[in-house]
Amino acid sequence: MKGKLLTFLALALLAIPAASPYFLPGVPRTNDLITHLVRSLLWGEAVSYSGLWPRWSAELVYGYGYPVFNFFPSLFHAFVQLIYQLGLPLLTAYRVVVYLHFLFAAATSYWLGKEVFGSSLAGWGAAVVYVYSPYLLYDAIVRGSGPETQALALLPLLVLAIWKASEPLTGHRGQRGGRRRAVIFNLHAPEWVVITAVLFTITLLSHPIVYQLLIPIGVWVLIKAAFGAKRGELGQTLVGPALGIGLGVMLSAFYLLPAFVDVGMTQSDQAISRGYTYQTNFLTWLDMMRWPTIPADPALINPPVVRALPVVGLLWAVVVIAGHWRRSTRSQREIAVAWTAVLFLSAWLITPYSQWVWDYFPLLRLTFYPWRLLSMSALATAVLVALSMKMIEDRSLRIKDWANFQSSAFNFLPSLAFTCLILISSIPWLYPPRLSMPEDITMAYALSQELPPLFIGTTTLGEFLPATVAELPGKLPEEAELRAGHNPDRLQPAEGLTWTRLDENPIDARYEVVMERPLTAVYRQFAFPGWQVWVDGEVVPITPGEPHGLITFPVPAGNHDVQISFTNTRARWLGGVVSFVALVMVIGFAIYSLINGKWFTVGGRWRERAAPSSIQNPQLLILWGITAVLLWLFFSFVDTPLRQNTLLAEGIRGKPVITPLDYAGEVRLLSVEAPTAPVAADDEIALTLYFQALRDIGVPYHIGVQVRDADGFNWMADDARPFDWRFIAEEPWPLEAYRMEPFLITLAEGTPPGTYKFHVGLVRADTGQTVASHDLGDLFVSMPSTGEKPLEEGMVAAAGAASENLQLLGTRLDRKEAAPGDPMRVTALWQVLAPGAQNEFTLQLVSSGGEVLLSQVETIAPLYPPEQWGAGDRLRSESLFRLPASMPQGKHTWQIFWGDASVVVGEVQVNAPERSFEIVAMETAVGETYGDVATLLGLNANRETGEVTLVWQAENETQTSYRVFVHLLAADDAILSQSDGEPVQWSRPTTGWLPGEILQDTHKLSFPDSPDGLRLRIGLYDPQTGQRLPTETGDSVTVFIP
């Protein structure tokens, strides 16, 4: 007993560093931690009004309800609630559960290694490599997926149960009777079949990852059976696991069957339509070998995401097993072959080469993430490491008694070295960026995490929203009551309807209603299978209301008793019956085994031949556990190349040094990683920017990137994020940390060689306004696009028109309709047929009557001389025009001419505005001219409506689209209100004004109650440069308001 207690203590010590990120100030900044905290809170609420296994959460989605628990298993949330009910704050309970998961993972993997190989040393090796496997750490610390971590903690025990259930009894090898005898044989020792069924159910009800794991587990059992077939044990090997897993599926039917049936009634296809599919989540072999960014930097709030194999443990196992292969037993070789196959199969299923498998297995597709199979690769590595430790121990036991000290050292030193090696290699995962969060999670906090229209119901895309919901309704009028943790009345008020609420249960509501006339009542929960309504004890039909999909039902005039309940459907009832039958079978098997005295008494050949272990003293395990804790403490308090804060006053340690660039006093660009060598136009260009906030930021920002030439043209086609980019919302900009913004830039097809600049802007996510921008270092494009490729979307093929060794492949207009003064962009994609091609073409805009309205000679590649062109080069020309203000109305045609060839590019409909040249009445005359562009004749101001109408008269045509600003000033020049934008509510840019034209430009301001000393400051400015147009009195005009 003492030895077991010491072993448990050693494993408890081993789990401390793994769980440590949850016991420091704040919590790890993860993808799903908040989601599962909220679900845990709402699970407790749902249990209080619907029973032990809830399916509907009435509080989610503005209080209209959401069937999240019908589709996502919630055993993890029940576990958190159990700890929460002990009196701990919810977040504290979550922290405790995370530690218990790591402890349980250590214990189950230790048990697996020890039981299979009969060695504490093997068990310790399995525990270390499994608990500190990159995927388990990633899942708990980076993703924050508590349910999946719980399932992975159970996985070694499930595999152990299957392993034991698959082994025949000693002395029954080769018995006649075939498969019938095998079935009977296994039923005589059903304890591990029962345990397999129970563990499979618990694992599945923790997380559906078990769907994926059935494939590698099944392959392992088949390989094991193939080895057993040589000894006449094929049927005996297969029956136990098949029966156990089959019973587990039946036990889970109460959850599985309704989930599969009801999913067709939801908007689950949203996940696919938005690219949330398994096809986008494969990893390459190289991806699985990567390591996190070193050093681990707590100041970086979004380090790259790495999903990797346990490479260090795997290398250890390969070296040791290979070195001991000749001296290994047949059983050891079989285990090595089988689990190596599991390892490679699991890893291969993560790669794009396995997509055909995913295409044909629906259960796999439901899990979305192939890389979840890294968990099985981690367990396979743990088994192989346990085998390697057993081989080390077996070798030491061959040493004679006179070398007992040498024998002990032979075991102790490699085990200590292995523990240190695995812990050190895990350091980059143990220091994640952190997030502040209250320990007490209230209903108000939980509901504030919903961000409609997508992030609702604790799901990313609202995929379980009922299919009948075409539009989300507004918030409940009783929102404050809901946030306070109460259950507001969901019956919607209607004229002629009065009622008394008899029960506050939102999914079993009862009312006494009085109807002045027949009407359709509305209960403010989404209609979904399971909802039923009774009026005076009679079931009435439910019709989902349009467009919100709420429960509506008819009620006749008079006094009535109404009951609205969320009940079982046929699928839920049938699933419950199947689970009950399975439970009876499991109990029956267990009782049968107890009656016959077989419970855990029948041994088999499943364990390695028990040799005396050289690790007789479990205090050695304590020593290794203490070593793990001490290593973690060392790296926590001492800066090393593996962990240190790299944010310095002058920049970021190890990153390119630049002169920091401020963006509107909000954020500062600290460093840039960009190509310094020339690139080809077809290359994918990696750009990484590092920003730090200069002050507390109260608005959401994101970073926008363009690749511009000297004329300001943007040549970037796409700025995708790298696969390892760690998503982070626009809001988190902590002052003592920094964030990275990585981009993978694709240039537009045909971008000509030349020098470009990265144009980086700080953009408000809520308004789309670019607050500030800077041009960064040069990008040198040395090679043009080449090869045969399909035209990009939106480009019209030019039907092979060619001349002068130059072929026009396709063209595109940026718009089909325009007004005089609007800009237009004409894109052409060319391909060089042979050297000597010309570098110019003529672009014309021709009216329907044949009149040439615009004509301009354009250069295809100004910085790429034709003598350098080679056959097959693809070059893009971008021509920007501004339609003259005098452009006549009508449908006009763009045409391209070069050599003796011509192509019609497309048509544009020019819609000329209604123009006025008559001066209108004005309360206040001004008469100030801005440059040579326009004169402000006067204005009309209405204090009651807040409208100020400026009267402009155009002086000359201009190529610059100026904006108007109007400031309402107090007597001390303080700005009380302002308006900014293009004239006439953005409908009449100054580029479309004709000389002498009169325009009335209305702006909305907020006037104060006090009328004294109010003035208007009015001006025109260039939004590209910020330069204001001058007047005789300065760069604006100030007008007193009478």
GUDREN-264549 format. One record per residue (C-alpha): x, y, z; residue in three letters. Coordinates in pm, whole numbers, plus 50000, padded with zeros to 5 digits. Each point is the difference from the previous one (the first is absolute). Layout:
BEGIN
XYZALA...
END
This chain:
BEGIN
500005000050000MET502865023650083LYS501574993249662GLY496775008649820LYS499655032050201LEU503565010549914LEU499404992049634THR496865021350003PHE501935028550163LEU502714997549732ALA497385002149726LEU498355029550179ALA503375017949996LEU500464991549632LEU496675016449915ALA500815033350172ILE502115016149722PRO497554989049732ALA497065016350180ALA502015030150126SER498765024649732PRO496584997950167TYR501305008650347PHE501895032149924LEU498315034350002PRO497355001049731GLY499454970749766VAL501604988849673PRO498725019349700ARG498284971149824THR497444994749724ASN497354981550201ASP500535005650372LEU497305026750028ILE497654978849790THR500234970450237HIS499825021850310LEU496755014449869VAL498704965649908ARG500854987350347SER498005028050159LEU497064995549764LEU500104962150039TRP499365004950370GLY497105023249922GLU498564975349748ALA500254971050246VAL498055020250255SER496975001449773TYR500294969849771SER501674971350182GLY503274980949995LEU500825001249626TRP498715033049860PRO499715006349627ARG498765036049987TRP501485031650150SER497275026150035ALA502395029050076GLU502094999649684LEU499475021049686VAL498465030350171TYR497934976750219GLY498224983149707TYR501664966550066GLY502514977549826TYR500314961849979PRO503754999250066VAL499824971350251PHE498014979049755ASN503024998849769PHE503085005350215PHE500604974550277PRO500205016950337SER501634976050246LEU502895024350037PHE497665028550088HIS498304977550253ALA503424993250158PHE500735037450026VAL496565005650152GLN500664972550253LEU503165017550122ILE498185033549981TYR497284987050232GLN502644994350267LEU500045037750048GLY502855010449771LEU499645028249747PRO499304986249653LEU503375009349852LEU501774985350303THR498034968049951ALA501094999949637TYR503645003550106ARG499654970650236VAL498454978749726VAL502885007949763VAL502504988050260TYR497954968850065LEU500014993049626HIS503795001049984PHE500234978950315LEU497574974849857PHE501874999549668ALA503214992750192ALA498324972750207ALA498284982649708THR503055000449775SER502164987950291TYR497554971750064TRP499974990949631LEU503804997749985GLY500354982050331LYS497244974749937GLU501044991649647VAL503724996750072PHE499994991450371GLY502375028750072SER499735032250199SER502785013949783LEU497934993549688ALA496975016050165GLY501985031150091TRP501355003549646GLY496484997649856ALA498675025650250ALA502725025549932VAL499814998649622VAL496194999749991TYR499355028050251VAL502615022049829TYR499124990249646SER499705031449785PRO496404992849907TYR498754995350356LEU501705032650104LEU498695017649690TYR496494987450063ASP499905011350363ALA502115031749988ILE499635014049648VAL496524988649900ARG498584998250349GLY497814970749898SER499204985650340GLY497614973149868PRO502604986449759GLU502725000750266THR497694979650223GLN499484974649722ALA503764997849942LEU500604994350370ALA497654970149975LEU501524986849677LEU502884979550150PRO497574982750236LEU497624992649711LEU502864985049799VAL501084979550301LEU496464986350038ALA499874990949630ILE503444984350028TRP498894977950286LYS496644992149840ALA501834987949689SER502264974950181GLU499124963150028PRO500234980550322LEU503144980850082THR499544963449921GLY497245005049741HIS502215006449702ARG499114979649697GLY496744985650139GLN497624986949743ARG496575014949952GLY500855029549779GLY498235032750039ARG497194985650209ARG502534987750256ARG501715034049989ALA496785018250084VAL499204976650284ILE503565002750122PHE499885037850019ASN496625000250170LEU501524978750275HIS502405028850075ALA497955031049922PRO501465024750250GLU502195018549749TRP497264999049739VAL497785017950252VAL502745024750085ILE500665006349630THR496325007949946ALA499845023750297VAL503265017649914LEU498995003949635PHE496755016150113THR501685023650245ILE502605010049741THR497365006249734LEU497865020350238LEU503065020950075SER500875007749636HIS499204985149656PRO503724995949923ILE499464962950059VAL498374999049652TYR503405006249846GLN501914977550233LEU497964969349911LEU501904996749671ILE503534997050143PRO498704980050299ILE498234976549762GLY503134995849790VAL502024992350313TRP497514973250105VAL500094984849650LEU503814998849999ILE499914984550345LYS497474974749875ALA502204992249700ALA502864991350236PHE497584979650210GLY498744981349694ALA503354982149980LYS499224985850343ARG496344992449926GLY498735030550192GLU498485021249724LEU496394998650117GLY500905003050366GLN501975031849929THR497185017049813LEU496924990850203VAL500785018650322GLY500785034249846PRO497124997649751ALA497534991050272LEU501305026850237GLY499935027949741ILE496624988249871GLY498555001750349LEU501625034250044GLY498295012949687VAL496694986450129MET500545015950342LEU500595033349821SER496924996949779ALA497985023850216PHE502435027249886TYR501104987449658LEU496664992449838LEU498315033750068PRO503175018649900ALA500164983049660PHE496255002649937VAL499525036050114ASP503055014849828VAL498025001649677GLY497685025150170MET502835024650061THR502175023449796GLN503034977250034SER500785004949631ASP501235034950096GLN503234984350121ALA500624985549655ILE498895030649806SER502455021550198ARG502964977149938GLY499814982850338TYR500814965649857THR502504972050036TYR501515008149658GLN501565031750144THR501424983450311ASN502504974649873PHE503675002350099LEU503094990749804THR502664976950142TRP502225030450042LEU497265018450192ASP499854971150248MET503755002250060MET500025037150082ARG500705015050338TRP498495031550152PRO501745033249964THR503015001750230ILE500345016450242PRO496544996750149ALA499115036250065ASP497145008150242PRO499925035549856ALA498954987749655LEU496224996450014ILE499564979349684ASN502984977449933PRO499654976549701PRO497974968550052VAL501974967649977VAL498394965649988ARG502774974450018ALA500924963950061LEU501914991750321PRO503245000249804VAL502384997750297VAL498224970250153GLY499734983849661LEU503735003449931LEU500764985450343TRP497774969949931ALA501464994349654VAL503615000950122VAL499424977450302VAL497764974549826ILE502324997849702ALA502964994550231GLY498234972250191HIS498114983949711TRP502134968449982ARG499554992750370ARG496275007850005SER497294973950046THR497404990649741ARG497325017850203SER502085031950011GLN500544998849625ARG496294995449938GLU499235029950221ILE502665021049825ALA498664991349654VAL496355005450092ALA500485033650171TRP502425012649738THR497254992849747ALA497505019050219VAL502405029250021LEU500575002549626PHE496344994049913LEU498895027550239SER502585024149861ALA499184990849639TRP496295006650060LEU500985035650093ILE501665006449663THR498205010849680PRO500864966249845TYR497284984350215SER497195022649883GLN498324971549811TRP499594981850333VAL498305030250153TRP497805003649694ASP498584964850054TYR499594999550378PHE497195023350117PRO500904996650370LEU503485012949925LEU498635029849811ARG497895010650296LEU503105006650209THR501405026149754PHE503614997750123TYR502264972449867PRO502805012250227TRP498064987150301ARG501524966149915LEU503255013650142LEU498524988250328SER500164963949887MET503515005549868SER500925012750347ALA498584968950166LEU501754977349750ALA503265017750082THR499314995250371ALA499594962449947VAL503224998449799LEU501865020050266VAL498644976350266ALA501324971049793LEU503395016949973SER500125004650378MET499124963450047LYS502864990549769MET502425021650199ILE498814983550320GLU500284964949853ASP503585006849901ARG500895012250348SER498524968650153LEU502484978949799ARG502845015650197ILE501304976650273LYS499415006150368ASP503515013550048TRP499005030049792ALA496755009350178ASN501095036050038PHE500865001749631GLN496644984049917SER498065026050202SER501965028549843ALA499304985449656PHE496265004650065ASN500075031650209PHE502165021949780LEU498224994249667PRO496615004950169SER501155032350161LEU501515011749672ALA496814991149813PHE497845019250249THR502215030749971CYS500134997749621LEU496224998249961ILE499385028150251LEU502545022949836ILE498594993349654SER496535009350133SER501015034250134ILE498725019749695PRO496464987750071TRP500035007750373LEU500225038149976TYR497035011549789PRO498725035849973PRO497615008650277ARG496565015150037LEU498335016550298SER496684984950100MET497765001750308PRO499964969150222GLU496255003050049ASP498344995149662ILE496555015550012THR497114996249760MET500565035749884ALA503624992049913TYR499004967749828ALA497375016149779LEU502325028949913SER502264975349817GLN497434995249724GLU500875020249691LEU497144996549749PRO499454991149725PRO502574971950008LEU501534994850343PHE496814990550177ILE498974971450221GLY503694993950092THR500574988049644THR502235016649745THR497555002949712LEU496614995850162GLY499874966349825GLU497384985150232PHE497535028349948LEU496684984749891PRO499634999749623ALA496765020250022THR501845030550138VAL500505022349695ALA500805030850205GLU501065004250361LEU497445018850211PRO500995029750210GLY500904997450365LYS497304991050248LEU498465030450171PRO500704981250322GLU503744997649923GLU500985015250335ALA497994973650182GLU501664972849793LEU503505013350071ARG499195001150369ALA499574962349992GLY496204999050006HIS497624983149757ASN497935027449837PRO496554993149866ASP500304989249635ARG496325003549904LEU499845029349764GLN497435027050082PRO497215004749747ALA496885021149981GLU497064980950147GLY502234976150196LEU500354999750380THR501564972050203TRP501254987650332THR503344982150007ARG499774968350208LEU503534986049960ASP503305018149937GLU501624969849832ASN500845012749649PRO499794965349841ILE496884989150187ASP497965031950020ALA496395000550119ARG497535028549966TYR496375008950063GLU499085022149705VAL496995021149916VAL499425006249629MET497635027349889GLU500064985049651ARG501754971249821PRO503645008149926LEU503404985049939THR502105001350316ALA503785002749991VAL502314983150247TYR503445015649975ARG502054968649954GLN501134986749663PHE497834972349860ALA501934967249995PHE499154962950012PRO498814991950351GLY497955031150070TRP496314992850059GLN497065021750098VAL496824988950176TRP496895021750026VAL497604986450260ASP501824966749981GLY499734997149621GLU503115001249782VAL499955029249754VAL502325003849701PRO503115021750019ILE500895021949703THR503435016749990PRO499405037149965GLY501515019149711GLU502705011849975PRO501204992950354HIS498964963650034GLY498345004850342LEU497354976750139ILE496535010949892THR496764981650069PHE496265007049966PRO497855007250305VAL496205004349978PRO498095027250182ALA499184994450366GLY501794987850313ASN502564972449950HIS502804980650169ASP503135000349782VAL503084978450043GLN503175004549787ILE502634973250051SER503214987049846PHE499464962449990THR501484968549854ASN499774993049630THR499704965449851ARG503774999049942ALA500705010250361ARG497574974050132TRP501454972649779LEU503565009750091GLY499064998150368GLY498514965349954VAL503144987349822VAL502215014350275SER497824984050267PHE500204966049830VAL503805003549976ALA500195009850367LEU498034968650096VAL502394978949791MET503055016050160VAL498634994850350ILE499114964349909GLY503504992649877PHE501475014950315ALA497694980250230ILE500664967949806TYR503735005050041SER499675007050374LEU497804969750057ILE502514977749828ASN502915015450188GLY501665012149681LYS500205037450071TRP503635010049946PHE501174965050089THR500724985749658VAL503495007049875GLY501224997749649GLY502955003749770ARG499335037149950TRP502725011750242ARG503724996149942GLU501464971750207ARG500375015250345ALA503675002450080ALA501285015150321PRO500095037549947SER503175019350069SER497795028850113ILE498974984850332GLN499995033150184ASN497185023749891PRO501915028350164GLN501945001749675LEU496775009949828LEU499615027750259ILE503505011749915LEU499155001749630TRP496775018850077GLY501925025250212ILE502505003749716THR497155009349764ALA498745026750241VAL503495014150058LEU500655002649627LEU496755019049956TRP500855023750285LEU503445006449853PHE498605009949661PHE497275020650165SER502425022450188PHE503154999649784VAL500115014449649ASP501424974649758THR500064995749623PRO496864978850043LEU497975025550200ARG500495037450035GLN498275033149949ASN501265014149670THR498135033350012LEU502595027250049LEU499785037750012ALA501735002249662GLU498114972049829GLY499834962050010ILE503024978750075ARG500944978749702GLY497805018849752LYS501125024949732PRO500725034450145VAL498025028549843ILE499155035550090THR496684994950183PRO497005014149815LEU497065014850190ASP496474995849869TYR497905029750113ALA501344997250353GLY498124967150039GLU502484972549917VAL503654998049904ARG501644977749742LEU503024984550174LEU501444977349734SER499434986549650VAL501014966749852GLU499835002349621ALA501984986349704PRO503285017949941THR500964979949692ALA498195004349666PRO496874978949952VAL498094987349697ALA496505012549930ALA498674964750052ASP501624995950343ASP498055000050323GLU501405028850206ILE500224997350378ALA499575032550191LEU499925001250379THR499335031950195LEU500435005050375TYR497875026350176PHE499675013550353GLN497255022250138ALA501035034950111LEU496995005150224ARG496824982850113ASP497994995049684ILE496225000750013GLY499174992949636VAL500634968849791PRO502855002249750TYR501384976749740HIS503005002949772ILE499585004949625GLY502784993349750VAL500505009449635GLN502884997349754VAL500235033149815ARG502075014149717ASP501275035849977ALA496645011749860ASP498014985150287GLY498584970249810PHE499354969650217ASN501474968549841TRP499024975850275MET497474973049915ALA499684983650343ASP501365003450354ASP499164966550153ALA501084990850348ARG502554971950049PRO498624966550111PHE501745003950336ASP498585034650063TRP498445002350342ARG496725018049959PHE499485029350228ILE497135024650001ALA500445036949924GLU499665011750360GLU502884984750203PRO502855025750000TRP501624996550346PRO502565026950077LEU502704977150137GLU499834975649712ALA500154999349623TYR498254981549722ARG501124986349666MET498115005149677GLU501214974649742PRO498885000249637PHE500604977949698LEU499715024049710ILE499184989749647THR500675025749729LEU497505005549723ALA500534977649700GLU502365017349759GLY501515024750247THR502925014349800PRO503534999950142PRO500915031550187GLY500245015450345THR496935001150224TYR499285009450359LYS497954983950273PHE497265024350096HIS498804992150353VAL496975016650155GLY498274999950336LEU496314994649925VAL497015003550229ARG498174966949985ALA496635015850079ASP500065027849738THR502614988849746GLY501795033450038GLN503784999949952THR501235019850299VAL503645001449893ALA502294983549748SER503684997749909HIS502074987149711ASP502574974650113LEU503114985649837GLY500424992249632ASP498864967649839LEU502044990849694PHE498194979349739VAL502624986949758SER498094973849798MET496585002949835PRO497194974650016SER500424971149761THR498194968649887GLY496474991149903GLU497425008050266LYS496275005850000PRO498885036250003LEU499215014350341GLU496405003750103GLU498285029749838GLY502385002749704MET498474996249652VAL501954979649745ALA501175019849696ALA499494971349751ALA503694996649915GLY500495034149837ALA503715004449915ALA502305023849811SER503625011350018GLU501014968350192ASN497575009450274LEU496744982250088GLN497225015150207LEU498734972550232LEU497275017950191GLY498605033050124THR497935013150285ARG498105031950081LEU499675009450365ASP496425012149949ARG497084997949760LYS498395032950101GLU501605033650077ALA499305036950025ALA502035028849857PRO502995005850226GLY500194963950118ASP503274980849971PRO500154969249779MET502594972649991ARG500644979049690VAL502114968550047THR501604980649717ALA502024967650020LEU502544994749721TRP502234971149898GLN503235003849807VAL500094976849698LEU503575007249891ALA502765025550064PRO499505033949841GLY496495006650128ALA498905036150033GLN499475016150340ASN497125023449916GLU496324998749913PHE497215025449955THR496935000050222LEU496895018249878GLN496505006850129LEU497595002649708VAL496375011450006SER497194980249842SER500135024649707GLY503714992949940GLY501375031650158GLU503304995350182VAL499415014250348LEU503374990150151LEU503224987849839SER503294993150172GLN503224981349920VAL500924976450284GLU503254982050084THR499674963550096ILE503074997050226ALA501755033450055PRO502854984950205LEU500474968149799TYR501605008049661PRO498734979349702PRO503514987949919GLU499864979850325GLN496684983949917TRP499974962849931GLY497484977949829ALA497314989250248GLY500325030450225ASP496635011750127ARG499755037450067LEU497225020250151ARG499145035849918SER497885021850226GLU498515031749851SER498225024850226LEU497765027149855PHE497745025850150ARG496985006449784LEU499805037149913PRO497235019850163ALA498745007749651SER499664963449904MET496634995649824PRO497434975550127GLN499644967249819GLY501484965449950LYS503615002849884HIS502534973749895THR503604994850108TRP502334987749725GLN503704990149989ILE502195004449690PHE503554987049944TRP501764992649674GLY497304989949757ASP497814983950268ALA497145013650206SER497734986350271VAL496775012750153VAL500574999850375VAL496455006850114GLY497285025850046GLU499385025450269VAL496735017950064GLN500715036650084VAL497195016350196ASN500345037650004ALA498445017450303PRO497315026449983GLU501795033450002ARG498885034850099SER501615032949906PHE497505022450181GLU500935016850328ILE497654991050286VAL498885020450301ALA502475000950292MET499535012950354GLU503725006850044THR502165011749712ALA503704990150004VAL501635004749656GLY503354983350080GLU501934981649725THR502064969050076TYR503024999249772GLY498734999649643ASP497554971950068VAL496795014050150ALA498405029450176THR497894997150313LEU497195023949909LEU498174996950331GLY498104976850229LEU496704992850174ASN500074987850363ALA497054984750187ASN500694996950374ARG496914978850066GLU500794972849747THR503765004250022GLY500305002649622GLU502545023549843VAL499715003549621THR503055014049820LEU499545015749659VAL503014994449771TRP500775012949655GLN502644981449798ALA502765021449847GLU501984974549796ASN500174962649940GLU502394981950235THR501644966050003GLN500014998750381THR497034987750199SER499945024250292TYR498034994450317ARG498005025650194VAL500415005050374PHE497595020150213VAL500865007350366HIS497505014850242LEU502075022050233LEU499255014150341ALA501105034850103ALA503334985850122ASP500594981949667ASP499224965850149ALA498484976549743ILE496474991450113LEU498984979649696SER501424992149658GLN499284984549662SER502484986949745ASP499524984349658GLY499615004049628GLU497465026449895PRO496254993549981VAL500054969050225GLN502884984149807TRP498075001549671SER501725029349824ARG503814998950014PRO501745032449902THR501524981949700THR496514999949844GLY499285037350039TRP499675021449688LEU501035036950006PRO497105021850111GLY498004970950142GLU498095006550326ILE499874972550265LEU498134998450329GLN501994979750250ASP498174991150326THR501774989550320HIS498504988350329LYS501325015250325LEU498984999650365SER499255034950123PHE500145007950374PRO497155016650185ASP502015031850056SER500025020549677PRO502685025350098ASP503235003349801GLY499574970149772LEU502054999249680ARG500584976649708LEU503464992149866ARG499794987149643ILE502684987249768GLY501064976349720LEU502924975650030TYR501734972549803ASP499414967050189PRO503174984949854GLN502325026850134THR497885017850262GLY500855033249827GLN497245026350020ARG499125022949712LEU500975036150076PRO497625029550022THR500735036950027GLU499844997150381THR501864967350051GLY499234963249947ASP496345002550105SER497155024550039VAL498345008850331THR496385011249994VAL497945012850294PHE496554984750037ILE497315025850065PRO
END
